[in-house]
Amino acid sequence: MKLLDYLQAANIPFNDISLYKQAFTHSSYANEAPGHLRDYERLEFMGDAVLQLYVSEFIFKLYPDRPEGQLTTLRSKLVREESLARFSRELGLGNLLYLGVGEERNGGRERESVLANIFESFIGAVYLDCGHDEVLKILERTIFKHVDDLDYDDIRDYKTYLQELIQADDRRSVTYMLISETGPANAPEFEMAAMLEDLTLGTGKGTSKKRAEQQAAKDALTKMAKLNDINVRP
């Protein structure tokens, strides 16, 4: 009933309540509950793609004179884990989570990676259920109003820096590939590879895919620094 009350209070004209329940179902809960429940990972995938497009469109129109590199950096910082976790807290999404016993006990409701994931899965659910306009209403309450006031100085965005270095000499893009996922549902560890076509630039591990990607980018930058005598920043 809590989820239904939230959607009604947020004036979201939902049609399929089961889609939103899936958006807030952590894998630990899905694994413990009887029957076959889907967790939020597929909706997280959808939400991530929606955010990339809508945030890109918004800042493209907001800053008509900024070059591609600056827009890429801004978008990356707006949709990275720390930022999405903040927006998730602003919306109170953590209270809606369905968590397994162990994940609840270990503080999963306040974990940055989980909060970022459910912001994306929530966006994915709203997009599939209600469409473009309702997604924009949520983004206007969160990401769009914070474009100029988030403090990014303490965020080390190795992925953006790596992409900028690659694009300085080559128009190709760095992609990230999952190597492995180990550990229990309430404490997973992901290993990702930073790829340039078939070449592995670096690898990294983290408690979320996004953190592992940052570590993979950092590893790639460290290796490039040794080869080319560049500084690894930011």
N, C-alpha and C positions, 0 to 999 in steps of 0.2 A: 504493500500500500504506500510505502514511503516513496517509491519510484513514481507511482501514479500521481501522488500529491505534488511531487517536484515538477513533473512535466506540466501539470495543470497550472501551478503557480508561475512557471516560466512562460506561460502562454504559448507552448509548443503544440501545434495542432496535429498531434500524433495520430497515426492510424493503426500501426502494428506495435503494441506494447512489448511483444516478445523480442523485437529487434533491439529495443533499449535495454531489456534485461540482459541480452547477450552482450551489449556494449559495456556492461558493468560486471560481467562474470569473469573473475580471475581464473586462471587455469587450475589453481589449487582448489577452488570451490567446485569447478567442473569435474575434477578428478575424484572428489570425495562424495559428491551428490549421487543419489541413485538415478538410474536412467542415463540417457545420453544428452548431455548439455554441451553446447558450444561455448567456448570462451571468446574473449573479445578480439583475438588476434586478427581475424579476417577483416573485421570492421576497423581495426587500427590501421591495417594496410590501406583500406579505402580512404579513411580520414586523412592519412598522411598525404595521399595524392591530391585530395581536395584542398588541403591547406597549402600545398606547394603552388597550385594553380591560383587560388583566390588571393593569397598573400602576394604572389608575384604580380597579379593584375592590379591589386590595390597600390602597391608601392611604385609600379611602373607609371601609373597615372598621377600619383601624388608627387613624384619627383621626375618631371619630364626631362630635366637636364642632366641627371646623374648618369654616369657611364655604367656599363654592364657589371664591371667588377664591384662597384659600390653597392649596386642593387643586390647582387649575389650575396655579398657580405651581410647586408641588412636582413635579407630574407632568412639566411642561415641562422642568424642570432634570434630572430623572432620566433622561429619554429623549432629551435633546439630544445633539449630536454628540460633545462632549468627554466626557460621561459614558459613552456607549455605546462609545467608543474605549477607555476605561479598562477596561470590563467585557470587551471583546474581548481585550485584553491579558491580563487575569486568566485567561481561558480558553485562551490560547495560540492563538487562531484565526488570527493572522497567518501562522503557519507552514504553514497548510493552503492558502493562496492559490495559485491558478493565475494567473500573471502573464505578460504579454507581455515580450519582451526589453527594450524601452524602459522600460516601467513598473517592471520589476525594477531596472534600472540607476538609475532616478531615485528610488528609495526608496519605491516604492508600498506595500511590505509594512509600513511604519511610518507611512504617511500617515493622519492622523486621520480624514479623510472616508472612506477605504477601510475602515479598521477598524470605524468605526461602521456602514457599509453591510453588512459581512459579519456583524456581530452580528445585525442585523435579518434578513438573508437566512437565517442559520443558524436563528434562531427560526422563521422562516416554514417552513423545511424540516422541522424537528422537529414543528411543529404539524400540517402536512399528512401527515407520515409516521407519527407516533406519537400525536398528540393532546394533549389538555389537560394530563394529569398530567405528562408528560415535559417540557413547556414550563415548568410550575411548578417542577420540580426545578432547572432551569437558572436561573430567575429567583431562586429562594431562595439559590443560590450566588453571585449577582451583585447585581442591583438591589435586591432586598428587604432584604438584609443591610446595605446601605449607605444606607438611607433617611435616617438621622440623622447619618452621619459624613462625607458628601462635603462638600468645601469649595467652596461656590458663590460666594464673595465676588468672585472674579475673572471670573465669567461674566456677560457683558452680555446679558441676556435681553430684547431689544427686542420680540420677538413677544408675550411674556406681558404686558409693560407696555402695548403697543398694545391688546391685547384687553381689558385691565382698563379702559383709558380709554373704549373703545367701549361696553363693557357698563355703565359708570357711568350712561350716559344712554339706552342702547338695548340690547335683548337679542340683537341680531343678532351674528353671528360674522364675524371676518375670515378670509378664505380666501386661498390663494396659488396663482397660476397661472404655469406655465412660459411665458416669452416666447420664449426662444431657448436653444439649446445649441450652442456653437461650440468649435473647437479639436480637437486629436487626442485619442484615447482616454486617453492617459497624462497629459494636461494639459487637461482640459475646462474651459470657463467657462460657467456657467449664469446666465441673467438671469430673475429672478422678479418678479412683481407682487403687491403686497398689495392685495386686493380687498375691498370692502364692497358686496355684490351686484354691480351693473354699474359701480361707481365705483372707479377706480384710485387708491388712497391714496398709493402710493409704489412705486418700483422699485429693484432692487439686483442686483449681480452677485457671484459667488463661485465658488470652485473645487468646491463641492458645492451641491446644491439647498438644503440646510439653511442653509449660510452665506449663500447668496443671499437666502433668506427673511429672515434676520436683518437683512441690509442693506436689504431692501425695507421692513421694519418700521421700521428706523431712519430711512429717508428719509421715510416717512409721519409719524413722530413729529416730525421736523425741520420739515416743512411745517405740521403742526398747531401746533407751538410758535410759529411765525411768525404764524399766524392768531390764536391764542388766548393767547399769552404764557404758555406752560407750560414747565416745565423738562423737557428730554429726559434721562431717566435710564433705566436704573440707572447 
